[in-house]
């Protein structure tokens, strides 16, 4: 297969390729006492979660090329040099140097599984026996949220620098994948090479490519101001024919459902966006900041009056659809908690969401989106090519309990250009 050339110039362009990771035993390889460290409030039922995930993967397979992360990782591990480099980085980062030889001796398919599902610690001395941690390498409980550990911006890959150490290995694996011959040598922006103590954290749920020249970035518990400064420094290195605009939206630290910008704001079409109204549209203390990068340097940094007015001034005029509807703040908060604002576009005006957020879906319908059950697409009852503007609803009782929606679970690799 030809190496894939990456290209993401918007959030909504017709999807051509996407990276997924089907949740596996790693999401159940925890006890209730480990759940908080794993960034979970509960333990998922894997059999139900996988059935729901099959709908997401099935829809995406109908409209684009789907890459499974585990398949790509296996190919990396079959290359001895790439395997050694990755295992060395993991053992060093996770303070497990004594396990290097054991890991290197594993067959590639076993090592692939262990790096995702976890490696139990050896109990060969008293200190190990008394240690409460069962794992030497913890399972990657959150890896089915492929959005966060790496993101494609233009034809470049920005690696995540995870805010929580339990997710650190995800970005190391993503780095190995995008360095492999499976991709057409995209330039890598790697914040993980920055020295310790810099305060840099960047996660993909906070980074939205609105247009080729406009980025929207959330600044909260997962993406720090230092992380955004790192992004600015990398943008300054890119040859520019026109200014690049960065809109930074500050986010609250609480509730935990506000962890990323895409939990309160996502793009649906060239003229439609999904918003959590109390934060994005109403007056509050969370500021919006406009930064311009031009001629290889940061030009202006200024406070502006909200995300939507700022986008309009840049030629992106958005009609806001309210998560949970416009009438009841309780419904807004409840459905935002269950990723009601977290939409993923497969084409302009064609988006995926959870069916459970009924008030949000009703609001979408009022704004001209036909509501289509994923099961009807998968059974070929409905052909999405014959539909103009729609929301495809996925079953979701277990997956939302992991703390994310369709955008969180997808890492787009290629999209077609959008006519603005």
WONOR-V939704 format. One record per helix or strand of 3 or more residues. SS is the DSSP state (@ for helix, = for strand). FROM is the first residue (numbers start at 1). LEN is the number of residues. If there is no record, write none. Layout:
{{SS:FROM:LEN} {SS:FROM:LEN}}
This chain:
{{=:15:6} {@:25:3} {@:32:4} {@:46:18} {=:65:4} {@:69:9} {@:80:14} {@:97:8} {@:108:10} {@:126:5} {=:135:3} {=:150:5} {=:156:4} {@:165:15} {@:191:3} {@:204:3} {=:207:5} {=:214:6} {@:225:11} {=:244:7} {@:256:3} {@:261:3} {=:265:5} {=:272:4} {@:277:4} {=:288:7} {=:297:8} {@:307:7} {=:319:4} {@:329:9} {=:344:4} {=:350:5} {@:358:9} {=:370:4} {@:374:5} {@:384:3} {=:390:5} {@:399:4} {=:411:5}}
